[in-house]
Amino acid sequence: PDWLLVRIRATGVNRAELRSRAGAPAFKAEFGIFMEYYHEDPPKILGEEVISKVVETGPGTGFKLGEKVAASHYSGGKAYNSSYAEYTV
C-alpha cells in the first residue's frame, strides 16, 4: 500500500553508474565495500537520485497527484531498477 508511481523529471549521475555504463564493476574491488551485496544482473535500470511528479498513489500515502517529490533509490550498494526511466515506483 505504501507506494508511488512517479514520472521522472530529472535524475543524478554518480561514479558507480558511470563505471557500470562503461562495463566496469560499480565499485573498485579494493574498496571491498558492498561487494558481497552488489548484484548488477542485466538488464538493470540505473539511477539513484530522482526528481519527479506523482502520477499514481497507493492508499494512505499522504501524497497528492501532481505533487513534486525527490527520492533516493540507494540501498547499501544493491542495484535496483531506478531512475533512468520515464516512470518508476
C-alpha positions in Angstrom: 0.0 0.0 0.0 2.9 2.4 0.6 4.0 3.2 -3.0 4.0 6.0 -5.5 4.2 5.8 -9.3 6.2 8.9 -10.4 7.1 10.5 -13.7 10.8 11.2 -13.8 11.7 14.8 -14.4 15.4 14.8 -13.6 18.0 12.3 -12.2 21.5 12.4 -10.9 24.5 10.5 -12.2 27.2 9.2 -9.9 30.6 7.5 -10.3 29.3 3.9 -9.7 26.7 4.4 -12.5 29.4 5.8 -14.9 31.6 2.7 -14.1 28.6 0.4 -14.7 27.8 2.0 -18.1 31.5 1.6 -19.1 31.3 -2.2 -18.3 33.4 -2.0 -15.2 32.3 -3.1 -11.7 30.4 -0.3 -10.0 32.9 -0.3 -7.1 36.6 -1.0 -7.2 37.4 -4.4 -5.7 40.0 -2.9 -3.4 37.3 -0.8 -1.7 35.7 -4.1 -0.5 32.5 -2.1 0.2 29.2 -3.8 -0.5 30.8 -6.2 -2.9 29.0 -9.2 -1.4 25.7 -7.5 -1.7 26.0 -5.7 -5.1 24.4 -7.6 -7.8 24.0 -5.9 -11.2 22.3 -8.6 -13.2 21.3 -7.2 -16.5 19.0 -5.7 -17.5 19.1 -3.1 -14.8 17.8 0.5 -15.0 20.5 2.6 -13.3 19.9 5.8 -11.3 19.7 6.6 -7.6 18.5 10.2 -7.2 15.3 11.3 -8.7 13.2 14.5 -9.0 9.7 13.5 -10.1 5.9 14.2 -10.1 3.4 11.8 -8.6 1.1 10.2 -11.1 -0.5 7.4 -9.0 -0.5 6.6 -5.3 -1.1 3.6 -3.1 -3.8 4.0 -0.4 -2.8 6.0 2.7 0.4 7.5 1.4 -0.5 11.1 2.1 0.8 12.2 -1.3 -1.3 14.0 -3.9 -1.4 13.5 -7.7 0.8 16.1 -9.4 2.9 16.7 -6.2 6.6 17.1 -6.8 8.9 14.7 -4.9 12.6 13.9 -4.6 13.8 10.4 -3.7 16.9 8.3 -3.4 16.7 4.7 -4.5 20.1 3.9 -2.9 20.1 0.8 -0.7 23.6 -0.1 0.6 25.1 -0.9 -2.8 22.2 -3.1 -4.0 21.3 -2.4 -7.7 17.6 -1.8 -8.0 15.7 -0.7 -11.1 15.6 3.0 -10.7 15.5 6.5 -12.2 17.0 6.3 -15.8 13.4 5.7 -17.0 10.3 7.6 -17.8 8.4 6.3 -14.7 9.4 4.5 -11.5 7.7 3.2 -8.4 
